Amino acid sequence: MIANTETRNLWILTEERPKKEVLGVIFEKFAKDFEITCFINSIRILPILDTDGNFSFTYEVKGLDAQKVNKVFIKIVSGYSSFVDFMIFYQVNLPNQEDTPVYAVEETKTDDKESRNTGVGQRALKFPYVEYYYPSIKKIMLYNVQVQGNNKPSDTNVFGNRCLLTQGVEILGKDLDDEIMRPFLSVDEVIVAKNAMRMPPRVNIPIRLTKSEDEITISGRLIKSGKLSHDPNIGTLTMISATLRKLGWEKSIRIVQHGLKQSHITKKNKFVRIAKKLGLVIDGLVLPRGMTEVDYWGYDTTGEKLGTIFIHLVVENFTEGVSIYENHAGCERGYFLTSKGEAVTVEKYKNRDLYKNGDKKQIIHIPDLVLADIKRLKIINIEGKKDTKMLQGIEQLNDFDAFEETYIRKHYPEYKEIIRTVVLYGGTGKAIVEIDVSFLLNIKGEMILNIKKSPEIFQEAIKNLIDYWKA
């Protein structure tokens, strides 16, 4: 329990497009930990306009009624390496690097059906990494699974979740079998559990642990495409090492069969930084002595997703329109939502075998955002770009035939029109000159619509947003 204090604001910093269902879970967790009575009503995420009527690059969340919370704000940030999906601050003023967050939340929408690594192993690096900066932070893995997989979790999933539980990570949104999903009690239990798992194909280096009196070795390949960038194994080896340390193993942990050269060991690499923190030895190589401190995060002022996330949220909160697919730059890809509300995984190829045999026409080019204008029965297919890459974005509109045929026309046959358009962020421009660009959010927060070509739902959303803040 965290002691109650005076009324403060909740600040939610994220690289992702904030989702109402995730915010609801965060509110419930916060209220429980702070012993605050609260009411969670219909959640809305509203862009805040300044006195000039421009976007302030801050969102206010409506729907939490709690005595000890004044307001809830969201800011889009950019993590410099392995940033968790959400950091939550409980304080009056806008957070900075020196402030201490109360929660680090990692959200995953995947389970065993789609990936054994993405849900646990690949993400597990983020918790030891955030502890590097904020040792006292409470860590949460939030499962927001939209497509259910097998009822019985894989050995990989069980092992990963047990490691997280051992490290003090709280798991939300997933029913855990206490007999299976429980923290490890000893170093030997970790070793036995990992070594009992199924071996990978012969071409892969298996992750195996060997213990002697003075050392534990962990095998695992860390090189990919000539770099220290094998994310699944980086996450898994970090997760195992952090678990061993949490269980009290203070002696050597040596990473072997990694495939790395000394030139791959750079001071800014995320695994190198974690290896230093956990006291790991990378077999045959020397870790740098002086580690230059780097910031964990900063407010995003340049990313193209500032434009697409804005139009996404303003349409969903100020019109009857909804998003049916999202792939905002740097964010986790969503599912395609059919008109029946079913979640469908978007594939990269129409036919993978034909693509592997050289047929490049099998590629399905994926848009950044797809909105459904339910009232007018129109689909808006959006490519997001920085203002400096406008022409590239316009050119990419020509690539959406396969996506529209495979997903939009198949699942929304009653919709009478599909509009392809570009949404821009950046610069100081005050007008749109290209017919294929429908919306520009410039760095001053000015919201510019293409008078001749913006979809009606964009015009409706911006009008309603402005009217709301005028009221």
C-alpha positions in Angstrom: 0.0 0.0 0.0 1.2 3.5 -0.9 0.2 6.2 1.6 -2.4 8.8 0.5 -1.2 12.3 0.0 -2.7 15.6 -1.2 -4.5 15.8 -4.5 -2.3 15.3 -7.5 -2.5 14.5 -11.2 -2.0 11.2 -12.8 0.5 11.5 -15.7 0.6 8.7 -18.2 3.6 8.7 -20.5 3.5 6.3 -23.5 4.9 5.6 -26.9 1.6 3.8 -27.8 -1.8 4.9 -28.8 -3.6 4.9 -25.4 -6.5 2.4 -25.2 -9.5 3.0 -23.0 -9.5 -0.6 -21.7 -5.9 -0.4 -20.6 -6.5 3.0 -18.9 -9.4 1.4 -17.0 -7.1 -1.4 -15.6 -4.4 1.2 -14.7 -7.1 3.2 -12.8 -8.3 0.2 -10.9 -4.8 -0.8 -9.9 -3.9 2.7 -8.8 -7.1 3.0 -6.7 -6.4 -0.3 -5.0 -2.7 0.5 -4.2 -3.4 4.0 -3.0 -6.6 2.9 -1.1 -8.6 5.5 -2.9 -12.3 5.2 -3.5 -13.1 5.9 -7.1 -15.7 5.6 -9.8 -14.6 4.7 -13.3 -17.2 5.9 -15.8 -17.1 6.1 -19.6 -13.5 6.8 -20.5 -12.8 9.5 -23.1 -9.4 10.7 -24.3 -9.6 14.3 -25.3 -6.9 16.4 -27.0 -6.4 19.6 -25.0 -6.5 22.9 -27.0 -4.6 26.0 -25.8 -6.1 29.5 -25.7 -5.3 30.0 -29.4 -7.3 26.9 -30.3 -4.2 24.8 -31.1 -3.4 21.3 -29.9 -1.2 21.4 -26.8 0.3 17.9 -27.4 -1.4 16.8 -24.1 -4.5 14.6 -23.8 -6.9 14.7 -20.9 -8.6 11.5 -19.8 -12.2 11.9 -18.6 -13.9 9.1 -16.7 -12.0 8.7 -13.4 -13.7 10.2 -10.4 -11.4 10.0 -7.4 -10.9 12.2 -4.4 -7.1 12.1 -4.5 -6.8 12.6 -8.3 -7.2 16.1 -9.8 -6.8 15.3 -13.5 -5.4 12.6 -15.7 -3.1 13.6 -18.5 -1.4 11.6 -21.3 1.8 12.7 -23.1 3.4 10.9 -26.1 7.0 10.2 -25.4 9.9 8.5 -27.2 11.9 5.9 -25.3 15.6 5.8 -26.2 15.9 2.0 -25.7 13.5 -0.7 -24.4 10.9 1.7 -23.0 7.9 0.1 -21.3 4.5 0.8 -22.9 3.3 3.1 -20.1 5.0 4.9 -17.2 2.6 6.4 -14.6 3.5 9.4 -12.4 1.4 10.7 -9.5 2.3 14.3 -9.0 1.2 17.8 -9.6 3.5 19.0 -12.3 4.6 17.7 -15.7 7.1 14.8 -15.2 10.7 15.2 -16.0 13.7 12.7 -16.1 14.4 13.2 -12.4 10.9 12.4 -11.2 10.1 8.9 -10.0 7.2 7.1 -11.6 4.9 4.7 -9.5 4.3 2.1 -12.3 6.0 0.7 -15.3 3.4 -1.1 -17.4 4.1 -3.4 -20.3 1.0 -4.3 -22.4 0.9 -7.3 -24.7 -2.0 -8.3 -26.9 -0.5 -11.6 -27.9 -0.5 -15.0 -26.3 0.8 -18.5 -27.3 -1.3 -18.6 -30.4 0.7 -15.9 -32.2 4.1 -15.9 -30.5 5.8 -17.7 -27.7 8.4 -15.0 -27.4 6.6 -11.7 -28.0 4.3 -12.1 -25.0 6.9 -12.8 -22.4 10.5 -13.4 -23.5 11.1 -10.6 -25.9 9.4 -8.0 -23.6 11.1 -9.3 -20.4 14.2 -7.1 -21.0 12.1 -4.0 -20.4 11.6 -4.6 -16.7 15.3 -5.0 -15.7 16.0 -2.0 -18.0 13.5 0.3 -16.4 14.8 -0.8 -13.0 18.2 0.5 -14.1 16.7 4.0 -14.0 14.0 3.6 -11.4 15.0 0.9 -8.9 11.8 1.3 -6.8 9.2 1.3 -9.6 6.3 -1.2 -9.4 6.4 -3.4 -12.5 3.2 -4.7 -14.3 2.8 -7.0 -17.2 -0.7 -6.4 -18.6 -2.3 -8.9 -20.9 -4.8 -7.3 -23.2 -5.4 -10.3 -25.4 -7.9 -9.9 -28.2 -7.5 -13.3 -30.0 -7.5 -16.2 -27.6 -5.0 -19.0 -28.2 -4.6 -22.4 -26.6 -6.2 -22.9 -23.2 -3.0 -24.6 -22.0 0.0 -22.3 -21.9 3.2 -23.4 -23.6 6.3 -24.3 -21.5 7.9 -21.1 -22.8 5.0 -19.0 -21.6 4.9 -20.7 -18.2 8.7 -20.3 -17.7 8.6 -16.7 -18.7 5.7 -15.7 -16.4 7.3 -17.6 -13.5 10.5 -15.6 -14.1 8.5 -12.3 -14.1 6.7 -13.3 -10.9 10.1 -14.1 -9.3 11.3 -10.6 -10.2 8.3 -9.0 -8.5 6.4 -8.2 -11.7 2.7 -8.2 -11.2 0.6 -9.9 -13.9 -2.8 -8.4 -14.7 -5.4 -9.4 -17.3 -4.6 -13.0 -17.3 -6.0 -15.8 -15.1 -3.0 -17.6 -13.6 -3.1 -21.2 -12.3 -1.4 -20.8 -9.0 -0.2 -24.4 -9.2 1.7 -23.7 -12.4 2.3 -19.9 -12.6 4.2 -19.4 -9.4 7.5 -17.7 -8.6 10.6 -19.9 -8.6 11.9 -20.7 -5.1 15.5 -21.5 -6.0 18.2 -21.2 -8.6 18.2 -24.9 -9.1 14.5 -24.9 -9.8 15.1 -22.3 -12.6 17.9 -24.4 -14.2 15.8 -27.6 -14.1 12.7 -25.9 -15.6 14.6 -24.3 -18.5 16.7 -27.4 -19.3 13.6 -29.6 -19.4 12.1 -27.6 -22.2 11.9 -28.8 -25.7 15.1 -28.4 -27.8 14.9 -26.0 -30.8 15.8 -27.1 -34.4 19.4 -28.2 -34.8 20.4 -25.0 -36.6 19.6 -22.9 -33.5 21.7 -22.6 -30.3 19.5 -23.9 -27.5 19.2 -21.8 -24.3 20.6 -24.1 -21.7 21.9 -23.5 -18.2 24.9 -25.2 -16.6 25.8 -24.7 -12.9 29.2 -25.2 -11.2 30.3 -24.2 -7.8 31.3 -20.7 -8.8 29.5 -20.0 -12.1 26.3 -20.5 -14.1 26.7 -20.5 -17.9 23.8 -19.6 -20.2 24.0 -20.5 -23.8 22.2 -18.4 -26.4 22.9 -16.7 -29.7 22.8 -12.9 -29.6 24.0 -12.0 -33.0 21.6 -11.3 -35.8 22.3 -9.6 -39.2 25.8 -8.9 -38.0 24.7 -7.0 -34.9 23.9 -7.6 -31.2 20.2 -7.5 -32.0 18.6 -10.9 -31.5 15.7 -9.5 -29.5 14.0 -12.7 -28.4 17.2 -14.1 -27.0 18.3 -10.8 -25.6 15.0 -10.7 -23.7 15.2 -14.3 -22.6 18.8 -14.2 -21.4 18.1 -11.0 -19.5 15.0 -12.5 -18.0 16.8 -15.6 -16.8 19.8 -13.7 -15.5 17.7 -11.2 -13.6 15.7 -14.1 -12.1 18.9 -15.8 -10.9 20.1 -12.6 -9.3 16.7 -12.1 -7.6 17.0 -15.6 -6.1 20.3 -14.6 -4.5 22.9 -16.0 -7.0 25.9 -13.6 -6.5 28.5 -15.6 -8.3 29.4 -15.4 -12.0 26.8 -15.7 -14.8 28.5 -16.3 -18.1 26.8 -16.0 -21.5 28.3 -18.5 -23.9 27.8 -19.5 -27.6 26.6 -16.0 -28.3 28.3 -15.4 -31.6 29.4 -11.9 -30.8 32.7 -10.1 -31.5 34.3 -7.4 -29.3 33.2 -4.8 -31.9 29.6 -5.6 -31.1 30.0 -4.5 -27.5 29.1 -0.8 -27.5 28.3 1.4 -24.5 24.9 2.4 -25.7 23.6 -1.1 -26.5 20.7 -2.0 -24.2 21.9 -5.6 -23.5 25.4 -4.3 -22.7 23.9 -1.9 -20.2 21.8 -4.6 -18.5 24.8 -7.0 -18.5 26.8 -4.4 -16.6 23.9 -3.9 -14.2 23.5 -7.6 -13.6 27.2 -8.4 -13.5 27.1 -10.7 -16.4 30.2 -12.0 -18.3 30.0 -12.3 -22.1 32.3 -15.2 -22.8 35.6 -14.1 -24.5 34.7 -10.4 -24.5 35.2 -7.4 -22.3 32.4 -5.1 -21.3 33.1 -1.4 -21.4 34.3 0.2 -18.2 32.9 3.7 -18.3 29.2 3.6 -19.2 27.9 7.0 -20.4 24.5 7.7 -18.9 21.7 8.1 -21.4 18.2 9.3 -20.8 15.4 6.7 -20.6 12.8 8.8 -22.3 12.0 12.2 -23.8 8.8 13.9 -25.0 8.2 13.1 -28.6 8.2 16.2 -30.8 9.1 14.8 -34.1 7.4 11.5 -34.8 4.9 11.0 -37.6 2.6 9.1 -35.2 1.9 12.4 -33.4 -0.4 13.1 -36.4 -2.0 9.7 -36.8 -2.6 9.1 -33.1 -4.2 12.6 -32.9 -6.6 12.0 -35.8 -7.3 8.5 -34.4 -8.3 9.8 -31.0 -10.2 12.9 -32.1 -12.3 10.8 -34.5 -13.1 8.1 -31.9 -13.9 10.6 -29.2 -15.8 13.3 -31.1 -17.7 11.3 -33.8 -19.3 8.0 -34.3 -16.4 6.7 -36.2 -14.1 3.9 -35.1 -10.7 2.6 -35.8 -10.7 -0.8 -37.5 -6.9 -1.2 -37.9 -3.9 0.7 -36.4 -0.2 0.5 -37.2 1.1 3.8 -35.8 4.8 4.2 -36.3 6.8 2.7 -33.5 3.7 1.2 -31.9 2.5 -2.4 -31.6 0.5 -3.5 -34.6 -3.2 -4.0 -33.9 -5.7 -6.5 -35.3 -8.1 -5.8 -38.1 -11.6 -5.6 -36.7 -14.4 -6.9 -38.9 -17.9 -5.4 -39.1 -18.9 -8.3 -36.7 -16.4 -7.2 -34.1 -14.0 -10.1 -34.7 -10.2 -9.5 -34.4 -8.2 -10.8 -37.4 -4.4 -10.9 -37.7 -3.1 -9.0 -40.7 -0.7 -11.0 -42.7 2.4 -9.6 -44.5 1.8 -11.7 -47.6 -1.2 -13.0 -49.7 0.8 -16.2 -50.2 4.0 -16.7 -48.3 5.2 -19.6 -50.4 4.9 -17.6 -53.6 6.6 -14.7 -52.0 9.6 -16.9 -50.9 9.8 -18.1 -54.5 10.3 -14.5 -55.7 6.8 -13.1 -56.4 7.0 -9.7 -54.7 3.4 -9.0 -55.7 2.4 -11.2 -52.8 3.4 -8.4 -50.3 0.5 -6.8 -48.5 1.4 -3.2 -47.9 -0.1 -2.1 -44.6 -1.5 1.3 -43.8 -0.9 3.2 -40.6 -4.5 3.7 -39.7 -7.9 2.6 -41.0 -11.1 4.4 -39.8 -14.7 3.4 -40.4 -17.1 6.3 -40.9 -20.2 4.3 -39.8 -22.7 7.1 -40.4 -21.6 7.6 -44.0 -20.5 4.0 -44.8 -17.0 5.1 -45.8 -13.6 3.6 -44.9 -10.6 6.0 -44.6 -7.3 4.3 -45.4 -4.5 6.4 -43.9 -0.7 6.7 -44.5 1.0 8.8 -41.9 4.2 10.7 -42.6 6.3 13.6 -41.4 5.8 16.7 -43.5 9.2 16.3 -45.1 8.2 12.9 -46.5 4.9 14.0 -47.9 5.6 12.9 -51.5 6.7 9.4 -50.3 3.4 9.1 -48.4 1.4 10.0 -51.5 3.3 7.5 -53.5 2.6 4.7 -51.0 -1.1 5.2 -51.3 -0.8 3.3 -54.6 0.2 0.1 -52.7 -3.0 -0.6 -50.8 -4.8 -2.7 -53.3 -4.0 -6.0 -51.7 -4.8 -4.8 -48.2 -8.2 -3.4 -49.3 -9.1 -6.5 -51.3 -8.0 -9.0 -48.5 -9.4 -7.2 -45.5 -11.6 -4.1 -46.2 -13.8 -5.3 -49.1 -14.1 -8.7 -47.6 -15.2 -7.7 -44.2 -17.0 -4.4 -45.0 -18.8 -5.2 -48.3 -21.7 -2.8 -47.4 -19.4 0.2 -47.3 -19.8 2.3 -50.5 -16.4 4.0 -50.6 -12.8 3.6 -49.6 -10.8 6.8 -49.3 -7.0 6.7 -49.4 -5.3 9.7 -47.8 -2.2 11.0 -46.1 -2.0 12.5 -42.7 1.0 14.6 -41.9 2.8 15.9 -38.8 5.5 18.6 -38.6 6.7 21.8 -40.0 5.1 25.2 -39.6 2.9 25.1 -42.7 -0.6 26.5 -42.5 -2.0 25.2 -45.8 -2.3 21.9 -47.7 -1.4 22.0 -51.3 -1.6 18.3 -52.3 -5.0 16.8 -53.0 -4.0 13.5 -51.5 -3.2 15.0 -48.1 -6.2 15.5 -45.9 -4.9 16.7 -42.6 -1.7 18.3 -41.2 -0.8 18.8 -37.5 2.1 21.2 -37.4 4.7 21.6 -34.7 2.7 24.6 -33.3 -0.3 22.3 -32.8 -2.3 24.0 -35.6 -4.8 21.6 -37.1 -5.0 22.1 -40.9 -7.7 20.4 -43.0 -7.7 20.1 -46.8 -10.8 22.2 -47.5 -11.4 20.4 -50.8 -10.6 16.8 -49.9 -10.7 16.1 -46.2 -13.1 13.2 -45.4 -16.3 14.5 -43.8 -15.6 12.6 -40.6 -12.3 14.6 -40.2 -14.1 17.9 -40.6 -16.8 16.8 -38.1 -14.2 15.6 -35.6 -12.2 18.8 -35.6 -15.3 21.0 -35.5 -16.6 19.1 -32.5 -13.2 19.2 -30.7 -13.0 23.0 -31.2 -16.6 23.5 -30.0 -16.0 21.4 -26.9 -13.1 23.6 -25.7 -15.0 26.8 -26.6 -17.9 25.8 -24.4 
